[in-house]
């Protein structure tokens, strides 16, 4: 009796789950399509049906990372309370969680941008993610009453990115705590 056919959604999810794990650990450039095929257990034709080009798979991976990371930032901000001032600092709890996670390799967007062509769609997606996050932080800063919300957002997102990088370079989970304390200082100064 033949094995039951795997629904297309399930094969796509297996491909994406595998790509997520491998791309995050080794970078998209460091992982070949054949490795994704072998580790996800799908046929080559199935992978190419869902993702005709490797860039399509990398973009889907980045979409998944965006959902996870931006979702964690927004959730941490909400958990900090109703006040935008508290949310600007509270979002750094997401950094704490990320840096302490097993297998942490830093910011997937920064890592992917570093190995992609600046003229390509993958690099453009990394820039788009950073722009959307900064716009969200700018709106929180505006709601909190910052005199210069764009500047505060730029400072806080630089601090987030620096914390993501230092968390992997130093391997010190206290980096996130230091970033959060620095964020509190920046927010207090901007909202004086």
Rosetta blueprint (number, residue, H / E / L):
1 X L
2 X L
3 X L
4 X L
5 X L
6 X L
7 X L
8 X H
9 X H
10 X H
11 X H
12 X H
13 X H
14 X H
15 X H
16 X H
17 X H
18 X H
19 X H
20 X H
21 X H
22 X H
23 X H
24 X H
25 X H
26 X H
27 X L
28 X H
29 X H
30 X H
31 X L
32 X L
33 X H
34 X H
35 X H
36 X H
37 X H
38 X H
39 X H
40 X H
41 X L
42 X L
43 X L
44 X H
45 X H
46 X H
47 X H
48 X H
49 X H
50 X H
51 X L
52 X L
53 X L
54 X H
55 X H
56 X H
57 X H
58 X H
59 X H
60 X H
61 X H
62 X H
63 X H
64 X H
65 X H
66 X H
67 X H
68 X H
69 X H
70 X H
71 X H
72 X H
73 X H
74 X H
75 X H
76 X H
77 X H
78 X H
79 X H
80 X L
81 X L
82 X L
83 X L
84 X H
85 X H
86 X H
87 X H
88 X H
89 X H
90 X H
91 X L
92 X H
93 X H
94 X H
95 X H
96 X H
97 X H
98 X H
99 X H
100 X L
101 X L
102 X L
103 X L
104 X L
105 X L
106 X L
107 X L
108 X H
109 X H
110 X H
111 X H
112 X H
113 X H
114 X H
115 X L
116 X L
117 X L
118 X L
119 X L
120 X L
121 X H
122 X H
123 X H
124 X H
125 X H
126 X H
127 X H
128 X H
129 X H
130 X H
131 X H
132 X H
133 X H
134 X H
135 X H
136 X H
137 X H
138 X H
139 X H
140 X H
141 X H
142 X H
143 X H
144 X H
145 X L
146 X L
147 X L
148 X L
149 X H
150 X H
151 X H
152 X H
153 X H
154 X H
155 X H
156 X H
157 X H
158 X H
159 X H
160 X H
161 X H
162 X H
163 X H
164 X H
165 X H
166 X H
167 X H
168 X H
169 X H
170 X L
171 X L
172 X L
173 X L
174 X H
175 X H
176 X H
177 X H
178 X H
179 X H
180 X H
181 X H
182 X H
183 X H
184 X H
185 X H
186 X H
187 X H
188 X H
189 X H
190 X H
191 X L
192 X L
